[in-house]
Amino acid sequence: MISTQQIIYCTNPRCTQPMNSVGDSVCASCQTPLVYRYLWATGSSVAEIQPGEKVANRYEVITPNIWLDTQPGLLPDIPEELPREIVSYLRLYQHRLHIPQVYGIAHDDILLLENVPIDETGNLYPAITDAWEQAQAVRQVYWLWQILQLWIPLSELGVAGSLLIPDNLRVQGWCVRVLELVETRGGASLQQLGECWQPWVATAKKPVGQELNNIVQQMRSEEANLESIASQLNALLLSSAADLPLTLKVAGATETGPQQTQNEDTCYPTNTGDPDDPLLPRVSIVCDGIGGHEGGEVASLLAVQSLKLQLRALLTEVKEQADILPPDLIQKQLEASLRIVNNVICNCNDEQKREGTQRMGTTLVIAVQLPQSIQTALGFQSLNAHELYLASVGDSRAYWMTRNYCQLLTIDDDVAGREVRYGRSLYRKALQRPDATALTQALGTKEGEFLRPLVQRFILEEDGILLLCSDGLSDNDWVEHSWRDYAIPVLQGELSLEDAVRGWIELANQKNTHDNTSVVLTYCRVSRDPIVPMTSALAPVEIIEAEQEQQEQQEQQYELAASSQALLELDVSEPPALDKIQTPAKRQGRRKWWVLFGGLLAFVGGASLGLVAWWRLSPETFQQTCGRLPEKVQQVCSPQK
């Protein structure tokens, strides 16, 4: 235990009395929340340092490897020239949900890592081997799936051996987290990974044990094929998740804030939305516009409205598929949708001759829960495979919260993050730049071909709350400081989602008064226990009965047909109205996906690839549809031109 006589310093540079006792939650002088940053120390001389010692007059040694930085507001020691072992961490910054980052150095040979699998009290999260037998079947498969997804990026940097050390793999609920990177001389093989998994699979839960054993036996063979193994593991993951029930509830709101004259944020849904909207509760969106009055407002509104139309059709198409759609295909579809929205905003900038900082744009974070139909591990047909896709551009964020932890799921597209990804700087040093928080990308500021959205896939296999928010709330770490006050009462049935949304917005207005704020919460429930009544209940929109499911499908099919017709009648000589923008994907038969709405692609740019794909996959349908388009569009309809 840490002695209460130990001192921790406030991070507020204006605090006149920054010293506080370890164990306090806020500074006694200025009421700033205190930061407890536990670090993982690794290096040859770590074993020589005893618990209770203080290193560099700032690091309290809790255990030889776990140190507490008592002066977290100061920049740690950082080497002028970054060695290769440090660069590997930087290159994996995009995987920071699973991989730690380098904080600094001590004693010249000790590497200090942050974002490590250590809880808020300074204790390591359990090793995967210790938590394995207590985990549900779906979580066991999910852990293996995450390890397999990390295999390629770690192999490319020569550190895949980090995944072969069971004690190096820690689990925070659903999430697998690597304690430190280990360089692998001669590389690591898929066969070695199979050998590592073998003892775990031997004690896997019955519904998935036999299939996992088959997969591991393939991995251990010399003919092991990573793509085939990933496909089988994904199918098993979805089928085991589909055995769980799923209920979703969503609420959201946006507010201008006390110091702003207009609101450049747009979110979906809002408390003034249509409760019968077919996208509810599967879709949530937050956009934070940039470009000033009549710029950021327009960009964020345009992004939300056009994405809603596209996603309505995408959800309908996914539900109609008989086969499992691979994650990379869905990720590409979402990326394509974002590039189209980007180009719509970009074209508006060009038409209005906006240049440089006057170009309007918007950040975006979007969550989509896809209702893939699948046969469960127990042999039943389920209407939902529990997949959640997140896409983000800019610095609007997504967090996942349970009763035990809060996890940041997205990565800000800012200058500090760019410097880390490129291997040029440690994160703490990059934050000292005057432009550290400046955005490096946003929807609409550049052509879509330069857009690099981060699209991630998660499996909903535990009760939790998904928070999407603009930086009006997330600035200064107020989500991390306040999540217990709002998320836990919702999960315990003591607070409604609407009240939690209002509470968080009020907090943002008090603490981060400089900006607009948007908050959207989705309560995801997979527990089979009775649902505790809420003070202000939102009706579960997850549909169970077959008749209701059929009715919903018919309604969505009708809406898809209507929006398709609207697009076919679009005259590209005029800027598109918000309610006429739609570009979802369409799958022909069981295995061929093609772009439904070539007309919009022709309008927003980048049409050639979409038109060629459509023409090759379905030439007759392509020509029929092309003939119905306006004459100006028909001129660019033929891929040969």
MARRO-166950 format. One line per field, with one value per residue (C-alpha): residue in one letter; x, y, z. Coordinates in pm, 1 decimal. Each point is the difference from the previous one (the first is absolute). Example, Ala and Ser with C-alpha at 12.3 -4.5 7.8 and 13.67 -1.06 7.14 Angstrom:
r: [a, s]
east: [1230.0, 137.0]
north: [-450.0, 344.0]
up: [780.0, -66.0]
END
This chain:
r: [m, i, s, t, q, q, i, i, y, c, t, n, p, r, c, t, q, p, m, n, s, v, g, d, s, v, c, a, s, c, q, t, p, l, v, y, r, y, l, w, a, t, g, s, s, v, a, e, i, q, p, g, e, k, v, a, n, r, y, e, v, i, t, p, n, i, w, l, d, t, q, p, g, l, l, p, d, i, p, e, e, l, p, r, e, i, v, s, y, l, r, l, y, q, h, r, l, h, i, p, q, v, y, g, i, a, h, d, d, i, l, l, l, e, n, v, p, i, d, e, t, g, n, l, y, p, a, i, t, d, a, w, e, q, a, q, a, v, r, q, v, y, w, l, w, q, i, l, q, l, w, i, p, l, s, e, l, g, v, a, g, s, l, l, i, p, d, n, l, r, v, q, g, w, c, v, r, v, l, e, l, v, e, t, r, g, g, a, s, l, q, q, l, g, e, c, w, q, p, w, v, a, t, a, k, k, p, v, g, q, e, l, n, n, i, v, q, q, m, r, s, e, e, a, n, l, e, s, i, a, s, q, l, n, a, l, l, l, s, s, a, a, d, l, p, l, t, l, k, v, a, g, a, t, e, t, g, p, q, q, t, q, n, e, d, t, c, y, p, t, n, t, g, d, p, d, d, p, l, l, p, r, v, s, i, v, c, d, g, i, g, g, h, e, g, g, e, v, a, s, l, l, a, v, q, s, l, k, l, q, l, r, a, l, l, t, e, v, k, e, q, a, d, i, l, p, p, d, l, i, q, k, q, l, e, a, s, l, r, i, v, n, n, v, i, c, n, c, n, d, e, q, k, r, e, g, t, q, r, m, g, t, t, l, v, i, a, v, q, l, p, q, s, i, q, t, a, l, g, f, q, s, l, n, a, h, e, l, y, l, a, s, v, g, d, s, r, a, y, w, m, t, r, n, y, c, q, l, l, t, i, d, d, d, v, a, g, r, e, v, r, y, g, r, s, l, y, r, k, a, l, q, r, p, d, a, t, a, l, t, q, a, l, g, t, k, e, g, e, f, l, r, p, l, v, q, r, f, i, l, e, e, d, g, i, l, l, l, c, s, d, g, l, s, d, n, d, w, v, e, h, s, w, r, d, y, a, i, p, v, l, q, g, e, l, s, l, e, d, a, v, r, g, w, i, e, l, a, n, q, k, n, t, h, d, n, t, s, v, v, l, t, y, c, r, v, s, r, d, p, i, v, p, m, t, s, a, l, a, p, v, e, i, i, e, a, e, q, e, q, q, e, q, q, e, q, q, y, e, l, a, a, s, s, q, a, l, l, e, l, d, v, s, e, p, p, a, l, d, k, i, q, t, p, a, k, r, q, g, r, r, k, w, w, v, l, f, g, g, l, l, a, f, v, g, g, a, s, l, g, l, v, a, w, w, r, l, s, p, e, t, f, q, q, t, c, g, r, l, p, e, k, v, q, q, v, c, s, p, q, k]
east: [0.0, 109.2, 55.3, -239.1, 303.7, 136.7, -44.3, -154.0, 6.1, -291.9, 28.5, -151.5, 295.9, -179.4, -54.6, 170.1, 13.7, 39.7, 109.7, -264.7, -5.1, -3.5, -352.5, -174.1, -219.2, 9.6, 250.3, -75.1, 103.6, -158.9, -237.9, 162.0, -37.7, 329.9, 163.9, 123.6, 220.6, 130.3, 286.3, 157.9, 378.7, 203.7, 376.8, 306.7, 33.2, -368.3, 48.8, 256.8, -254.6, -201.5, -366.0, -25.7, 295.4, -38.7, 165.7, 101.2, -175.2, -339.4, -72.2, -129.7, 90.6, -307.1, 149.3, 325.3, -198.4, -288.5, 86.1, -222.4, 93.9, -59.3, 66.9, -211.3, -10.9, 372.6, 151.5, 188.7, 355.8, -5.3, 302.4, 106.3, 37.4, -271.9, 131.2, -171.2, -174.5, -176.0, -94.6, -186.1, -234.9, -52.7, -83.3, -270.3, -166.6, -314.5, -36.5, 31.6, -314.8, 214.6, 361.7, 172.2, 192.7, 342.3, -21.6, 368.6, 320.8, 166.9, 356.0, 79.8, -90.8, -351.1, -289.3, -318.1, -324.4, -340.8, -343.5, 84.9, -242.2, 13.4, -315.6, -59.3, 133.3, 334.0, -73.6, 51.7, -305.2, -11.3, 200.8, -206.6, 92.0, -136.3, -328.0, -55.2, -200.3, -237.1, -78.3, -311.7, 39.9, -48.1, 264.7, 249.9, -43.0, 7.0, 333.8, 151.8, -147.4, 167.2, 335.9, -29.5, -79.7, 317.9, 211.3, 70.2, 86.7, 225.5, 162.2, 83.5, 197.0, 169.0, -180.1, -264.2, 172.1, -174.8, -316.0, 166.0, 61.8, -319.3, 99.9, 58.5, -365.7, -234.0, -375.7, -215.7, -346.1, -46.7, 326.5, 337.9, 286.8, 372.7, 221.9, 316.1, 146.1, 256.7, 231.4, -10.5, 326.4, -63.1, -369.5, -298.3, -215.7, -368.2, 91.4, 151.9, -317.2, -201.3, 227.5, -54.7, -378.5, -11.5, -21.4, -262.3, -217.5, 16.0, -203.9, -226.1, -372.3, -197.1, -192.5, 325.8, 259.9, -7.5, 2.9, 284.5, 195.4, -47.8, 125.2, 305.4, 88.4, -2.3, 223.5, 251.5, 32.7, 258.4, -279.2, -155.3, -181.2, -59.9, -290.7, -186.3, 59.7, -118.9, -317.3, -79.2, 72.7, -220.9, -289.7, 35.4, 17.0, -319.6, -189.3, 97.9, -91.4, -335.6, -101.1, -25.1, -304.7, 53.5, -200.8, 105.5, -124.2, 126.9, -31.7, 187.1, 4.6, 213.5, 35.7, 166.1, 173.8, 21.7, 261.0, -100.2, -253.3, -71.4, 23.1, 232.0, -66.0, -258.3, -87.6, -235.2, -230.8, -119.9, -275.4, -209.9, 39.2, -257.3, -41.0, -116.6, 318.7, 108.4, 366.2, -71.5, 164.1, 271.1, 161.8, 149.7, 197.3, 184.0, 148.0, 184.9, 14.4, 294.0, 8.9, -191.5, -361.2, -188.0, 299.2, 40.2, -374.6, -66.9, 278.4, -104.6, -369.0, 74.9, 217.8, -262.6, -294.2, 175.3, 148.4, -342.1, -135.8, 290.1, -6.9, -373.3, 53.1, 315.6, -177.6, -278.9, 245.1, 197.5, -314.8, -85.9, 328.0, 1.8, 380.0, 227.5, 150.4, 372.1, 102.4, 240.5, -281.2, -224.5, 290.2, 64.5, -368.6, 6.1, 321.6, -159.7, -303.8, 220.3, 198.2, -321.3, -120.9, 345.2, -21.4, -347.6, 132.1, 318.9, -199.6, -201.7, 329.0, 115.2, -328.3, 13.8, 371.0, 99.6, 376.3, 240.8, -142.8, -329.5, -82.5, -278.3, 27.8, -102.9, 132.5, -201.5, -42.6, -264.8, -114.6, -195.3, -137.0, -49.3, -284.4, 160.0, -208.4, 199.3, -30.0, 109.7, 252.5, -293.4, -166.2, -272.9, -56.2, 69.3, -90.7, 307.3, 371.5, 80.2, 243.5, 68.5, 198.8, 160.9, 132.4, 174.2, 158.5, 135.3, -18.0, -357.5, 20.9, -158.3, 25.8, -115.5, -105.0, -99.1, -38.2, 373.8, 179.5, -8.7, 187.7, 78.1, -64.7, 98.9, 321.7, 10.8, 117.0, 224.0, 358.5, 122.3, -135.9, 146.4, 347.7, -24.8, -131.3, 282.1, 255.0, 125.4, -89.8, -126.6, -356.0, 79.5, 259.3, -228.7, -262.4, 239.9, -34.6, -216.1, -197.6, -25.0, -380.8, -43.3, -195.8, 183.7, -316.6, -371.5, -283.6, -15.3, 332.4, 177.6, -96.7, -129.6, 300.2, 210.5, -244.7, 117.9, -289.9, 57.4, -262.1, -8.8, -216.5, -107.3, -223.2, -268.6, 34.6, -41.0, -232.8, 137.0, -53.5, 144.3, 64.4, 55.6, 91.5, 161.0, 303.7, -230.4, -25.6, 320.3, 243.8, 206.6, -89.1, -342.0, -142.4, 273.1, -61.8, -379.4, -107.0, -82.0, -246.9, -211.4, 69.7, -23.3, -337.7, -140.4, 127.3, -151.2, -338.5, 24.4, 30.2, -157.0, 205.1, -164.4, 95.1, 356.2, 24.3, -128.3, 232.9, 308.7, -90.3, -46.6, 339.0, 161.1, -163.5, 150.8, 348.1, 67.1, -188.6, 174.0, -181.8, -319.1, -74.4, -167.0, -63.3, -159.8, -32.8, -89.2, -80.8, 95.0, -145.9, 82.4, -74.8, -278.5, -90.5, -322.9, 43.6, -12.1, -264.5, 139.6, -129.7, -66.6, -14.6, 86.1, -186.1, 232.7, 4.7, 158.7, -276.3, -49.5, -330.1, 5.1, -300.7, 155.5, 330.8, -174.4, -190.9, 320.1, 168.8, -291.3, 5.7, 373.8, -29.1, -266.6, 219.2, 295.0, -206.0, -123.0, 347.2, 140.0, -265.0, 81.8, 362.6, -82.8, -194.6, 286.2, 112.6, 371.8, -10.0, -130.5, 160.4, -160.8, -256.8, 67.8, -289.0, 124.5, 347.1, 41.7, 278.5, -30.4, 135.9, -206.0, 78.3, -116.6, -102.7, 199.1, 356.3, 13.3, -16.3, -39.5, -62.5, -372.0, 20.9, 242.5, -170.5, 120.3, 348.9, 11.2, -99.0, 236.2, 310.0, 195.3, -274.3, 211.3, 78.8, -360.3, -139.7, 253.4, -74.6, -374.4, 37.5, 219.3, -214.1, -339.1, 21.5, -371.5, -118.7, 264.4, -122.6, -365.5, 68.2, 227.0, -279.6, -227.1, 249.7, -5.3, 164.4, 300.8, 68.4, -38.7, 295.3, 232.5, -182.5, 211.9, 325.0, 158.8, -21.0]
north: [0.0, 360.7, 209.9, 292.6, 211.6, -16.8, 311.2, 32.3, 327.8, 175.7, 30.5, 350.5, 231.0, 292.5, -181.0, 185.6, -301.7, -305.4, -256.4, -250.9, -327.2, -316.4, -134.1, 336.4, 24.7, 377.7, 271.3, 154.5, 341.4, 34.8, -300.5, -131.9, -379.3, -166.1, -223.8, -342.4, -121.9, -349.9, -102.7, -331.7, 7.7, -239.1, -32.8, -180.6, 193.5, -4.7, -301.1, 192.5, 263.3, -84.7, 87.1, 321.7, 166.9, 327.6, 31.8, 335.6, 172.7, -69.2, -371.2, -198.2, -367.3, -206.9, -327.5, -36.2, 41.0, 225.2, 362.6, 296.6, 337.2, 245.9, 300.4, -85.5, 362.8, -1.8, -130.9, -328.4, -55.4, -79.7, -108.9, 233.4, -291.1, -261.8, -359.3, -267.0, -159.8, 328.8, 57.7, -332.5, 132.7, 322.3, -179.9, -192.0, 314.9, -73.4, -319.4, 182.9, -170.0, -314.5, 126.4, 224.6, 314.2, 122.2, 266.5, 72.2, -147.1, -26.3, -98.1, 7.0, -367.5, -19.5, 51.5, 138.0, -98.8, 167.1, -115.1, -335.3, -265.8, 135.4, 102.2, 327.3, -142.1, -107.6, -370.8, -197.9, -128.1, -383.3, -204.1, -168.3, -342.5, 95.1, 133.7, -259.8, -268.4, 251.1, 173.1, -72.5, -184.2, 312.0, 189.4, -282.5, 11.6, 381.8, 4.8, -232.7, 207.8, 315.1, -175.8, -116.9, 356.2, 122.9, -274.7, 172.6, 352.8, -142.2, -243.7, 283.1, 169.4, -318.5, -4.7, -270.1, -204.0, 233.3, -201.6, -331.8, 78.7, -72.7, 217.5, 290.1, -13.7, 168.8, 35.9, 293.2, -145.2, -74.3, 169.3, -172.1, 230.8, -55.8, 80.6, 73.3, -70.6, -276.4, -10.1, -336.2, -107.4, -203.4, 88.0, -183.7, -251.2, -76.9, -351.0, 145.1, 196.2, -320.0, -172.3, 289.8, -27.3, -379.2, -20.4, 276.5, -166.0, -327.2, 168.2, 212.7, 4.2, -285.5, 195.3, 115.2, -249.5, -246.8, 267.4, 184.4, -323.6, -51.5, 352.2, -44.8, -327.3, 183.8, 271.8, -258.9, -155.8, 111.9, 89.0, 250.6, 279.2, 319.0, 119.3, -331.0, -19.0, 358.3, -73.3, -309.5, 177.6, 292.0, -233.3, -170.1, 336.3, 125.7, -323.9, -12.8, 368.5, -54.3, -238.6, 301.7, 227.9, 362.7, 306.5, 349.6, 335.2, 334.4, 367.6, 310.4, 379.1, 293.8, 345.2, 325.7, 61.3, 307.7, 192.3, -74.3, 176.6, -289.8, -377.8, -158.1, -346.4, -238.4, -335.9, -289.2, -80.7, 299.1, 28.3, 173.1, -282.0, -238.3, -302.2, -209.2, 61.7, -341.4, 76.8, 0.9, -131.3, -146.2, 324.2, 290.8, 292.8, 304.7, 267.8, 316.7, 251.4, 224.2, 304.0, 259.9, 111.5, -139.7, -224.5, -246.1, -5.5, -93.3, -259.3, -185.7, 3.2, -116.1, -284.5, -128.2, 19.5, -162.4, -277.2, -76.9, -60.5, -222.2, -202.9, -58.5, -182.8, -174.3, -146.1, -127.7, -164.0, -165.9, -152.8, -156.5, -188.4, -373.9, -23.1, 153.4, 322.0, 24.8, 294.1, 144.3, 27.2, 189.3, 222.6, 86.7, 81.8, 239.0, 158.3, 47.9, 165.4, 241.8, 90.5, 76.5, 227.5, 157.5, 77.7, 149.7, 248.3, 50.7, 88.1, 253.6, 160.3, 14.6, 147.6, 268.9, 58.6, -67.2, -27.9, -84.9, 45.2, 121.0, -345.4, -154.4, -351.3, -217.9, -262.5, -318.6, -302.1, -252.4, -330.0, -256.2, -322.7, -240.2, -256.1, -290.6, -315.0, -304.2, -350.1, -6.6, -236.6, -180.2, -55.2, 267.3, 272.4, 345.8, 334.9, 173.7, -81.8, 280.3, 184.1, 366.9, 211.1, 329.5, 251.9, 323.1, 301.2, 291.4, 24.1, -92.4, -309.1, -331.2, -158.1, -338.4, -8.3, -281.5, -7.1, -69.7, 210.7, 269.8, -59.8, 256.2, -179.6, 264.9, 185.6, 375.0, 113.4, 277.2, 115.2, -168.5, -336.1, 45.7, 61.3, -320.9, -214.3, 118.7, -99.2, 356.3, 69.7, -147.8, 103.8, 204.2, 202.4, 47.0, 147.7, 289.2, 128.3, 311.9, -175.4, -335.8, -13.2, 138.9, -239.7, -186.5, -106.6, 72.8, -75.2, 247.3, 179.6, -211.8, -238.0, -339.5, -190.6, 160.4, -92.1, -270.8, -79.7, -244.4, -276.9, -259.4, -305.8, -101.1, -274.6, 87.8, -279.0, 182.0, 260.3, 347.2, 352.0, 141.6, 374.1, 211.5, 362.9, 309.4, 159.0, 235.6, -284.2, -199.1, 291.7, -0.4, -367.4, 73.0, -329.5, -188.5, 211.2, -29.7, -329.1, -166.5, 277.4, -67.4, -342.9, -210.4, 144.9, -74.6, -358.6, -39.9, 130.9, 311.8, 255.1, 19.9, 43.1, 336.9, 125.2, -126.6, 188.1, 318.4, -43.7, -40.6, 304.6, 207.6, -119.5, 101.0, 341.8, 44.9, -141.0, 51.9, 323.8, 84.5, -230.4, -162.5, -343.5, -309.5, -321.3, -321.5, -304.4, -353.9, -248.4, -349.3, -284.4, -368.1, -117.8, -253.5, 139.0, 199.1, 359.7, 246.1, 270.0, 342.3, 333.5, 105.5, -308.3, -14.5, -274.6, -283.0, 15.5, -341.6, -203.8, -360.1, -126.0, -134.3, 204.6, 323.8, -88.6, -67.0, 326.4, 192.9, -155.1, 92.2, 359.7, 31.2, -152.0, 255.4, 285.0, -133.0, -11.6, 355.5, 140.3, -187.7, 157.6, 343.7, -45.5, -117.0, 321.6, 215.6, 268.2, 41.5, 347.5, 114.7, -53.7, -299.1, 55.1, -175.4, -238.1, -114.7, -117.7, -374.9, -239.7, -336.6, -327.1, -268.0, -367.5, -196.0, -356.9, -129.5, 95.6, 312.2, 348.7, 294.0, 367.5, 75.3, 367.0, 77.8, 332.6, 146.9, -140.2, 169.9, 326.5, -0.3, -118.1, -323.3, -161.6, -203.1, -286.2, -29.9, 5.3, -248.8, -241.2, 26.0, -40.4, -311.4, -170.5, 70.2, 151.6, -40.4, 166.6, 268.1, 92.0, -4.0, 231.2, 223.0, 47.9, 135.8, 260.7, 363.3, 57.9, 174.4, -299.8, -244.9, 168.9, -129.9, -327.9, -213.8, -124.4, -5.4, 378.3]
up: [0.0, -62.4, 311.4, 38.0, 101.9, -351.8, -213.6, -344.6, -189.3, -166.4, -379.3, -6.9, -81.9, 167.9, 327.7, 287.0, 235.1, -226.9, 262.3, 107.5, 190.3, -209.8, 17.5, -45.8, -308.7, -55.6, 83.4, 338.5, -130.9, -345.6, -18.1, -318.5, -25.1, 89.3, -260.7, 112.2, -282.0, 65.5, -227.4, -93.7, 42.3, -212.6, -36.1, 128.1, 327.4, 101.5, 229.4, 204.9, 106.5, 309.6, 71.3, 203.0, -170.7, -187.0, -340.5, -153.4, 289.4, -160.3, -55.9, 298.2, -47.0, 86.6, -126.1, -196.4, -323.4, 104.2, 70.1, 84.6, -148.8, 284.4, -227.4, -305.8, -112.7, -80.2, -321.7, 62.5, -117.2, -371.3, -206.5, -280.8, -240.5, 10.8, -9.6, -207.6, 296.6, 72.6, -364.5, -4.6, 268.5, -193.9, -323.9, 184.0, 134.4, -201.4, 206.4, 332.9, 127.6, 20.8, -4.5, 260.1, -90.3, 109.9, 271.7, 53.7, 142.1, 340.2, 96.2, -374.6, -46.2, 148.1, -237.0, 155.3, -171.3, 37.0, -114.8, 155.8, 135.0, 354.9, 182.6, 183.8, 325.7, -144.9, -50.8, -317.7, -180.0, -0.1, -246.6, -267.8, 141.6, 342.9, -138.8, -272.3, 176.4, 163.3, -329.9, -204.7, -329.5, -211.1, 196.6, -38.8, -376.8, 2.6, 180.3, -259.7, -281.2, 134.3, 29.6, -360.1, -115.1, 167.3, -156.3, -333.7, 126.1, 271.6, -243.0, -239.5, 278.2, 122.3, 337.1, -56.1, 269.2, 245.2, -72.3, 84.4, 367.6, 198.3, 295.6, -240.2, -111.4, 246.3, -23.4, 101.7, -38.0, -370.3, -102.9, -43.1, 95.2, -51.6, 297.4, -200.5, -343.5, -32.9, -298.8, -176.4, -161.5, -310.9, 4.3, 142.8, -182.8, -7.4, 112.6, 317.2, 63.7, -35.3, 251.3, 239.7, -34.5, 34.7, 383.6, 10.4, -259.8, 195.1, 276.2, -221.7, 65.8, -158.1, -268.0, -164.4, 122.9, -289.2, -270.4, 170.0, 19.5, -375.5, -67.2, 220.3, -170.3, -334.3, 146.0, 115.7, -344.4, -254.9, -243.4, 244.6, -185.8, 196.4, -214.3, 30.2, 374.3, 48.7, -197.3, 208.3, 326.4, -103.0, -84.0, 338.0, 176.9, -162.4, 57.7, 367.6, 50.8, -169.5, 279.7, 230.3, 10.4, -100.9, 93.9, -105.7, 128.7, -123.5, 91.9, -109.4, 4.4, -109.7, 153.1, -100.9, 333.4, 221.7, -202.4, -359.9, -221.2, -234.9, 14.5, -255.6, 144.8, -142.0, 151.7, -59.0, 163.6, 200.6, 255.5, -266.8, -252.4, -141.3, 233.9, -298.1, -198.5, -138.4, 76.1, 372.9, 207.5, -224.9, -116.7, 194.3, -142.1, 132.6, -227.2, 103.4, -283.6, -83.2, -222.0, 196.3, -18.2, -303.0, -60.3, 284.4, 57.0, -360.6, -16.7, 314.8, -94.1, -353.5, 129.0, 244.1, -237.8, -294.1, 213.8, 144.6, -347.9, -97.8, 319.3, -21.5, -326.3, 119.9, 302.6, -222.8, -237.8, 280.9, 148.2, -336.5, -37.0, 57.6, 35.1, 260.8, -128.8, 83.2, 220.4, -255.6, -256.6, 240.3, 101.5, -365.2, -49.1, 294.8, -125.5, -342.0, 158.3, 192.0, -311.0, -184.4, 278.7, 2.9, -370.9, 30.7, 258.7, -199.2, -312.5, 199.2, 104.0, -362.3, -121.2, 268.9, -74.3, 360.0, 39.3, 282.6, 347.3, -148.8, -133.8, 202.5, 133.3, 289.1, 234.6, 27.1, 219.8, -93.1, 148.9, -202.3, 145.0, -291.5, 20.5, -183.5, 10.3, 108.2, 137.7, 362.3, 156.2, 160.1, -338.4, 6.4, -257.0, 143.3, -150.1, 138.5, 12.4, 250.1, -227.2, 70.4, -246.6, 97.7, -250.9, 95.2, -166.4, 201.9, 378.8, 86.7, 217.4, 98.6, 346.9, 129.9, 365.8, 232.1, 377.3, 28.2, -257.9, -267.7, -326.6, -270.4, -330.1, -256.8, -82.4, -59.8, -343.1, 128.6, -42.1, 319.4, -112.6, -348.4, 141.2, 201.9, -289.3, -223.1, 264.5, 44.7, 362.4, 323.5, 76.9, 311.0, -188.5, -299.8, 233.0, 72.4, -356.9, -34.2, -274.8, 182.2, -4.9, -351.7, -220.9, -274.5, -179.5, -6.6, -238.9, -288.4, 25.5, -264.6, -277.3, 114.5, -133.7, 276.1, 276.6, 240.7, 234.2, 283.6, -19.8, 277.2, 72.3, 350.7, 137.9, 254.4, 256.2, 332.7, 147.7, -58.6, -124.3, -319.4, 21.5, -310.2, 67.0, -146.2, 160.8, 187.8, 253.0, -53.2, 29.0, 320.1, 57.5, 147.2, -121.0, 186.8, 310.3, 0.9, -157.6, 332.4, 84.4, -308.5, -153.4, 315.3, 111.7, -346.1, 13.0, 346.0, -113.1, 216.8, -283.0, -344.9, -314.7, -63.5, 346.4, -45.9, -332.1, 162.2, 297.2, -219.1, -209.7, 315.1, 125.1, -330.7, 21.9, 346.6, -62.1, -373.2, -59.3, -326.9, -241.4, -121.3, 145.2, -145.6, 192.0, -127.7, 227.2, -102.2, 275.1, -120.0, 203.6, -48.6, 352.5, 38.7, 342.4, 34.1, -110.0, 289.1, -62.7, -81.8, 121.1, -357.4, -218.3, -366.7, -179.6, -112.6, -377.0, -42.3, -162.2, 104.4, -139.4, -355.7, -112.8, 121.2, -163.9, -330.9, 22.6, 68.2, -302.3, -223.3, 124.0, -58.6, -347.7, -86.1, 124.9, -199.8, -316.5, 53.9, 63.0, -299.9, -223.4, 142.2, -96.8, -349.7, -52.3, 130.4, -242.9, 46.1, -146.8, 340.8, 343.5, 172.1, 271.3, 327.5, -41.6, -342.3, 99.4, 35.3, -86.1, 172.4, -127.5, -171.5, -20.8, -304.8, 78.6, 294.6, -78.9, -222.1, 145.2, -236.0, 38.1, -11.4, -69.8, -278.6, -61.8, 327.6, -50.0, -339.6, 166.0, 296.7, -181.7, 13.0, -206.4, -233.1, 237.0, 113.0, -353.9, -131.9, 286.9, -62.2, -376.9, 33.7, 263.1, -154.3, -351.0, -82.1, 320.2, -44.3, -347.9, 106.5, 292.4, -206.8, -250.5, 270.7, 117.5, -117.0, -334.7, 155.7, 220.1, -288.1, -168.3, 273.0, 54.6, -227.2, 159.0, -345.7, -22.4]
END
